[in-house]
Amino acid sequence: MGPDLRGGIAVLDFGGQYAHLICRRVRALGVYAALLPHDVRLRELQRRGVAGVILSGGPASVYEVGAPQADPALFRGRVPILGICYGYQLMVRAHGGEVGRGEGREYGRAKVRVLEAGGLFEGVGKGRRVVCWMSHSDSALMVPSTMEVLASSEGSPYAAVRVKGAPQFGVQFHPEVTHTQKGKEMLSNFVLGVCGAERKWSMKGFLKESLDSLSKLEGRVLCAASGGVDSSVVAALLDRALGERVEVVFIETGLLRAGEGEAVEKMLGETVGVKVRVVDASEGFLGALRGVADPEEKRRVVGRKFAEVFEEFAREEGPFEYLAQGTLYPDVIESGRSAGPASVIKTHHNVGGLPSGLSMKVVEPLRDLYKDEVRELGALLGLPRELVQRHPFPGPGLAVRVIGEVTEEKLRVCREASLIVEEALKDDGLYDEVWQAFAYVGDDRVTGVLGDERRVGYQVVVKVVESVDAMTADWSRLSPRVLERISGRITNEVSGVVAVAYSVSSKPPATIEPQ
């Protein structure tokens, strides 16, 4: 049957990395949205009473043999449609237009000029140039006479269109990402204006439904805690729903931030009231990673090792029927495990890294949420702001911030340099203004001069990004004064480092974590 979509929005998943983010943006408008398979039939959507349909982006080319297609009846019906990127190109072809590889690709920022106001661009302003986020190599080369061009960019002369006489719109850019100016207004114009969707979604409602669902679990639950907001919210949810039937376990992997174990016990134990069991498995993790340089293999190794440690704990302290973890939807889609034909960006240890055959069923209460939603949920649960606003930290830990083989020396450099970056931002009141800030290190050695002597040492790369949901991110324009202080402290205080670089890559084309 699926969720109740009457009066809501169906997002058809063509495998784009932002497919579920579209749902998130629609839900932020107070309208329920669900991600459905790309080939769902129009009659099924009509039966479920959807107010409108959004076609997501995707990694394929619409003209390739075997490329995912939508039900052709969609484009002949009267159900409102918004095609985004790949979905837009499907719409163009369905109406007789031409799509192909353009002269140039567009990734990241692009200035789009609004040619026609109203409809999708109501309130945006005719003639205005807005910054939009592009991520495509294919483009509409020709649109049919049945379509009206609403906006254009330097690389996409048909950046936005609508079908004449029908509530069907298409955009080559991504209004769902936060770096698209007026993107929220565009989606609101479609969802609330064109579709007339019903506003009946809230995080308070999600919290109630989650507690009701978790309270029905039978047996004991082993909850993995990492100290981050995701696993902490899961622990708080389970504690409220199941009480003493939950065992919260923190694993010391040897790949964590400085003082992480003590911080976890304090934040969850003293401030949230959740008892935490600490298991030191650092020797096993570092041993399993010895000689492993490939980033995907490192993630898989960490995932398998986590499973082994939890299985051993369950044998000794069990039985446990469930293993709960703080998986978010970005983890799922970057691992290529969403409902659509998504590409694998990088395997997350808690998704693709977990081996099959676990003795416990996996429970992931936050699997359909994004970080900003999780933080809102944490606040509703009464978690302290210090924990709710803590910067994200990768599940595989510093293993993905050490380029190449993981060694104790590179771990030390990475850990000490990252601590300096965070301290510097806190000193300037910038920590809460950015999404994530850390340092990473590889095997490259560079020449430096220390004490009038030639030294060869590590070059550390500092990365500070701004984001809302981790699906897109932009590098933070820190002042030269802050960068100078960070660089000076790292080269003076972290033994073995002679140079510091600053990353100015956005996502896309880069990812936030280096591996």
C-alpha positions in Angstrom: 0.0 0.0 0.0 2.7 2.5 0.9 2.3 5.8 2.8 -0.8 8.0 2.4 0.0 10.3 -0.4 -3.5 11.9 -0.8 -2.9 15.6 -1.3 0.9 15.0 -1.2 3.8 14.9 -3.8 5.2 11.8 -5.4 8.9 12.1 -6.2 9.9 9.6 -8.9 13.4 8.3 -8.3 15.6 8.1 -11.4 18.7 7.5 -9.3 19.9 11.1 -8.8 22.0 11.9 -5.7 19.4 14.6 -4.8 16.3 12.5 -5.3 15.5 12.1 -1.7 16.5 15.6 -1.0 13.6 16.7 -3.1 11.3 14.9 -0.7 13.1 16.7 2.2 12.5 20.1 0.6 8.8 19.4 0.0 8.4 18.2 3.5 10.0 21.4 4.7 7.0 23.1 3.2 4.7 21.1 5.4 3.6 18.8 2.6 4.1 15.0 2.7 6.3 13.6 -0.1 7.4 10.1 -0.8 10.1 8.6 -3.0 8.6 6.1 -5.5 10.1 4.0 -8.3 10.6 5.9 -11.5 8.3 3.6 -13.5 5.2 3.8 -11.3 2.1 4.1 -13.5 0.0 7.2 -13.8 -3.2 5.3 -12.8 -1.5 4.2 -9.5 -0.6 7.8 -8.7 -4.1 8.9 -9.5 -5.5 6.1 -7.3 -3.3 7.3 -4.4 -4.6 10.8 -4.9 -1.3 12.7 -5.4 -1.5 16.4 -5.9 1.6 16.4 -8.1 4.6 14.6 -9.3 8.3 15.6 -9.4 10.7 13.7 -11.6 14.2 13.5 -10.1 17.6 13.8 -11.7 19.7 10.8 -12.5 23.2 9.6 -13.6 22.0 8.1 -17.0 21.5 9.8 -20.4 17.9 9.8 -21.5 18.8 8.8 -25.0 20.8 5.7 -24.1 19.3 2.2 -24.6 18.0 0.9 -21.3 17.9 4.4 -19.6 15.2 4.6 -17.0 11.9 6.0 -18.3 8.7 7.3 -16.9 5.2 6.2 -17.8 4.5 8.0 -21.1 0.9 8.6 -19.9 2.3 11.0 -17.3 3.1 13.6 -19.9 -0.4 13.2 -21.6 -2.3 13.6 -18.3 -3.4 16.5 -16.2 -1.4 15.7 -13.1 1.0 18.6 -12.4 4.6 17.6 -13.1 8.0 19.2 -12.4 10.9 17.6 -14.1 14.4 18.3 -12.6 17.6 17.7 -14.6 17.2 14.2 -16.0 13.4 14.4 -15.3 13.3 17.6 -17.3 15.2 16.0 -20.2 12.6 13.1 -20.2 9.9 15.7 -20.4 11.5 17.5 -23.3 11.9 14.2 -25.3 8.3 13.1 -24.4 7.0 16.3 -26.1 9.2 15.9 -29.2 12.3 17.8 -28.2 15.9 16.8 -28.6 18.4 16.0 -25.8 22.1 15.3 -26.2 25.6 16.0 -25.0 26.1 19.7 -25.0 29.2 21.7 -25.9 30.1 22.1 -22.2 29.2 20.6 -18.9 27.7 22.6 -16.0 28.6 21.6 -12.4 28.2 23.9 -9.4 27.0 27.5 -9.7 25.5 29.0 -12.8 23.6 32.3 -13.3 20.1 31.7 -14.7 18.2 34.6 -16.2 14.4 34.5 -15.7 12.6 35.2 -19.0 9.0 34.8 -17.9 7.5 35.5 -14.4 4.6 33.7 -12.9 4.0 30.0 -12.3 7.2 28.4 -11.2 9.0 31.8 -11.0 6.2 33.7 -9.2 7.8 36.3 -7.0 11.3 35.7 -8.4 11.2 38.5 -10.9 11.3 38.7 -14.7 14.8 39.6 -16.0 16.4 38.7 -12.7 19.6 36.6 -12.7 19.6 34.0 -9.9 22.4 31.6 -8.9 21.3 28.0 -9.5 23.1 24.7 -8.9 23.8 22.7 -12.0 25.0 19.1 -12.3 24.8 17.8 -15.8 26.6 17.1 -19.1 23.5 16.5 -21.2 21.2 19.3 -22.2 18.1 20.1 -24.2 19.4 20.9 -27.7 15.9 21.8 -29.0 12.5 22.2 -27.4 9.3 21.8 -29.3 6.9 24.6 -30.1 4.5 23.2 -27.5 6.9 24.4 -24.8 7.6 27.9 -23.6 11.1 28.9 -22.4 11.0 30.4 -18.9 14.8 30.8 -18.1 18.2 30.4 -19.7 21.9 30.3 -18.6 25.1 30.6 -20.5 25.4 26.8 -20.8 21.7 26.0 -21.0 19.6 28.2 -23.3 16.5 26.2 -22.2 17.2 26.2 -18.5 13.5 26.2 -17.6 10.4 25.4 -19.6 6.7 24.8 -19.3 4.3 23.0 -21.5 1.7 25.3 -23.0 -1.8 24.6 -21.7 -0.7 22.0 -19.1 0.7 22.2 -15.5 4.0 20.7 -16.6 7.3 22.4 -15.9 11.0 21.4 -16.3 14.2 22.9 -15.0 17.8 21.9 -16.0 19.1 23.1 -12.6 18.4 21.8 -9.1 16.0 24.0 -7.1 16.1 21.5 -4.2 19.7 22.2 -3.2 20.2 25.0 -0.8 22.8 26.8 -3.0 20.1 27.6 -5.6 18.8 31.0 -4.9 15.0 31.2 -4.6 15.0 27.4 -4.9 12.6 27.1 -2.0 10.3 29.7 -3.6 10.3 27.8 -6.9 9.4 24.5 -5.2 6.8 26.3 -3.1 5.3 27.8 -6.2 5.0 24.4 -7.8 3.9 22.4 -4.7 1.5 24.9 -3.1 0.6 27.0 -6.1 0.4 24.8 -9.1 -0.4 21.5 -7.3 -2.5 22.9 -4.4 -1.0 20.3 -2.1 -2.1 19.8 1.5 0.2 20.9 4.4 0.1 18.1 6.9 3.7 17.0 7.6 5.8 18.0 10.6 8.8 16.6 12.7 6.5 16.5 15.7 4.3 14.1 13.8 7.4 12.1 12.7 8.5 11.9 16.4 5.2 10.5 17.5 5.1 8.0 14.7 8.7 6.9 15.4 8.0 6.4 19.1 4.9 4.4 18.3 6.7 2.2 15.9 9.8 1.6 18.0 7.7 0.8 21.1 6.3 -2.2 19.2 9.7 -3.9 18.9 9.9 -7.1 20.9 13.2 -8.1 22.6 16.4 -6.2 23.4 18.1 -3.6 21.2 21.8 -3.0 20.9 22.3 0.6 20.0 25.6 1.8 18.4 26.7 5.2 19.7 29.5 7.2 18.1 29.1 10.6 19.9 27.6 12.3 16.8 24.1 13.7 16.7 22.7 10.9 14.6 23.4 8.0 16.9 22.7 10.2 19.9 19.2 10.9 18.6 18.7 7.2 17.9 19.8 6.4 21.5 17.4 9.0 22.9 14.5 7.8 20.8 15.1 4.1 21.8 15.5 5.1 25.5 12.2 6.9 25.4 10.4 4.1 23.5 11.9 1.0 25.1 13.7 2.1 28.3 15.8 -0.7 29.9 15.5 -3.0 26.9 18.2 -0.8 25.1 21.9 -1.2 25.6 23.9 1.7 24.2 27.5 0.8 23.3 30.3 3.1 22.2 33.3 1.4 20.4 36.7 3.0 20.7 38.2 2.3 17.2 41.4 4.2 17.5 40.1 6.3 14.5 38.2 8.9 16.5 38.6 12.6 17.4 40.7 13.6 20.4 39.0 12.7 23.7 35.9 11.3 21.9 35.2 8.5 24.4 35.1 10.8 27.4 32.9 13.3 25.5 30.4 10.6 24.5 30.0 9.4 28.1 29.6 12.9 29.3 27.1 14.1 26.7 24.9 11.0 26.6 25.3 10.0 30.2 25.4 13.2 32.2 23.2 15.4 29.9 20.8 13.0 28.3 20.7 10.3 31.0 21.5 7.4 28.8 24.0 4.9 30.2 26.8 4.1 27.8 29.0 1.0 27.7 32.5 1.6 26.3 34.3 -1.2 24.4 38.0 -0.6 23.4 38.6 -2.4 20.1 41.2 0.0 18.7 43.9 -2.7 18.3 41.6 -4.8 16.2 40.5 -2.0 13.9 44.0 -0.7 13.3 45.2 -4.2 12.7 42.5 -4.9 10.1 43.3 -1.7 8.3 47.1 -2.4 8.1 48.2 -2.4 4.4 44.8 -1.2 3.1 45.0 1.9 1.0 41.9 1.8 -1.2 39.2 4.1 0.3 36.3 1.8 -0.6 38.0 -1.2 1.0 38.8 0.9 4.1 35.1 1.6 4.5 34.2 -2.0 4.0 36.9 -3.1 6.5 35.5 -0.7 9.1 32.0 -1.9 8.5 32.9 -5.5 8.9 35.0 -4.8 12.0 32.1 -2.9 13.6 29.8 -5.9 12.9 32.3 -8.3 14.4 32.7 -6.3 17.6 28.9 -5.9 18.0 28.4 -9.6 17.4 30.9 -10.5 20.0 29.3 -8.1 22.5 25.9 -9.6 21.7 27.2 -13.1 22.3 28.6 -12.1 25.7 25.9 -9.7 26.9 22.9 -10.8 24.8 20.7 -12.0 23.5 19.8 -9.0 21.4 17.2 -9.1 18.6 18.1 -5.8 17.0 21.1 -3.6 16.2 20.2 0.1 16.0 22.3 2.7 14.2 22.1 6.3 13.1 22.0 5.8 9.3 20.8 8.9 7.4 19.5 9.1 3.9 22.7 10.7 2.5 24.5 7.5 3.7 22.0 5.4 1.8 22.0 7.2 -1.5 25.8 7.8 -1.6 26.2 4.0 -1.1 23.8 3.4 -4.1 21.1 1.8 -1.9 18.2 4.1 -2.6 14.9 3.1 -4.3 16.2 4.2 -7.7 19.1 3.3 -10.0 21.6 5.5 -8.1 25.4 5.4 -8.7 27.7 4.5 -5.8 29.5 7.6 -4.7 31.2 6.0 -1.7 30.2 3.1 0.5 29.2 4.1 4.0 30.4 1.7 6.7 26.9 1.4 8.2 25.2 0.7 4.8 27.3 -1.1 2.2 30.0 -1.9 4.7 27.9 -4.1 6.9 28.2 -7.8 6.0 25.2 -10.0 5.3 24.3 -12.7 7.9 24.1 -10.5 11.0 22.5 -12.3 13.9 20.5 -9.1 14.7 18.0 -7.3 12.6 19.1 -3.7 11.8 16.9 -0.8 13.0 17.5 2.6 11.4 14.9 5.1 12.7 16.5 8.0 10.9 17.0 6.3 7.5 14.7 8.7 5.7 16.0 11.9 7.3 18.7 14.5 6.7 21.0 16.1 9.2 18.9 19.3 9.6 15.8 17.2 10.3 17.8 15.1 12.8 18.9 18.2 14.6 15.3 19.4 14.8 14.3 16.0 16.1 17.1 16.1 18.7 15.9 19.4 20.0 12.3 18.0 20.3 13.8 15.2 22.3 15.5 17.6 24.7 19.1 16.9 23.7 21.5 19.7 24.6 22.4 22.2 21.9 26.1 21.3 22.3 25.3 17.8 21.1 22.6 18.7 18.5 24.9 21.3 16.8 28.1 19.2 16.9 29.9 18.9 13.5 29.3 15.6 11.6 32.0 13.0 11.9 32.4 10.1 9.5 31.5 6.7 10.8 34.8 5.2 9.5 36.5 8.0 11.5 39.9 9.2 10.5 40.4 6.2 8.3 38.7 8.3 5.5 40.7 11.4 6.4 44.0 9.6 6.1 44.8 9.2 2.4 46.4 5.9 1.6 47.3 3.4 4.3 46.2 4.2 7.8 49.2 4.6 10.1 49.5 5.7 13.7 51.7 8.7 12.6 49.2 9.9 10.0 46.3 9.4 12.5 48.2 11.5 15.1 48.8 14.3 12.5 45.2 14.2 11.3 43.7 14.2 14.9 45.9 17.0 16.2 45.5 19.2 13.2 41.7 18.7 13.1 41.5 19.7 16.8 43.3 22.9 16.1 40.9 23.7 13.2 37.9 23.3 15.5 39.5 25.3 18.3 40.3 28.1 16.0 36.8 28.4 14.7 35.3 28.2 18.2 37.7 31.0 19.3 36.3 33.2 16.5 32.7 32.2 17.1 32.6 30.5 13.7 32.1 26.9 14.7 28.3 27.1 14.6 28.4 29.1 11.3 29.9 26.2 9.3 28.8 22.7 8.6 32.1 20.8 9.0 35.7 21.7 9.6 38.7 19.3 9.8 42.1 18.5 8.4 43.2 15.5 6.3 46.6 14.1 5.4 48.2 11.8 2.8 51.5 10.3 2.0 52.9 13.2 0.0 55.9 14.9 1.6 56.9 18.5 0.9 60.0 20.5 1.7 60.0 23.1 4.4 62.4 25.2 6.5 62.3 24.9 10.3 65.0 26.6 12.4 67.0 27.5 9.3 67.2 23.9 8.4 65.6 22.0 5.5 62.9 19.7 6.6 60.7 17.3 4.6 57.3 16.7 6.2 53.6 16.3 5.7 51.3 18.8 4.0 48.0 19.0 5.8 44.9 20.0 3.9 42.3 22.0 5.9 38.7 21.7 4.8 35.8 23.9 6.0 32.4 23.8 4.3 29.0 25.3 4.6 25.9 23.2 4.0 22.5 22.4 5.4 22.0 18.7 4.5 25.4 17.5 3.2 23.9 16.8 -0.2 25.6 19.9 -1.5 28.3 22.0 0.2 30.3 25.1 -0.6 33.8 25.9 0.7 33.8 28.5 3.5 35.4 31.8 2.7 37.3 32.1 6.0 39.2 35.4 6.5 43.0 35.4 5.8 43.5 36.2 9.5 41.7 32.9 10.6 43.5 30.8 7.9 46.9 32.3 8.9 46.3 31.4 12.6 45.2 27.9 11.7 48.2 27.4 9.5 50.6 28.8 12.0 49.3 26.6 14.9 49.4 23.4 12.8 53.0 23.9 11.6 54.2 25.0 15.0 52.3 22.5 17.2 51.9 19.3 15.0 55.2 17.5 14.7 56.1 16.4 11.2 54.0 19.0 9.4 55.7 21.7 7.3 52.9 23.0 5.1 49.2 23.6 5.2 46.8 23.9 2.2 43.1 25.0 2.1 40.5 23.1 0.1 38.4 25.3 -2.2 36.3 22.5 -3.8 32.5 22.4 -3.5 30.2 19.4 -3.5 29.7 18.7 -6.4 32.1 17.9 -7.9 34.0 16.9 -4.8 32.5 15.2 -1.7 32.8 16.7 1.8 35.0 13.9 3.2 38.1 13.4 1.0 37.4 9.6 0.8 
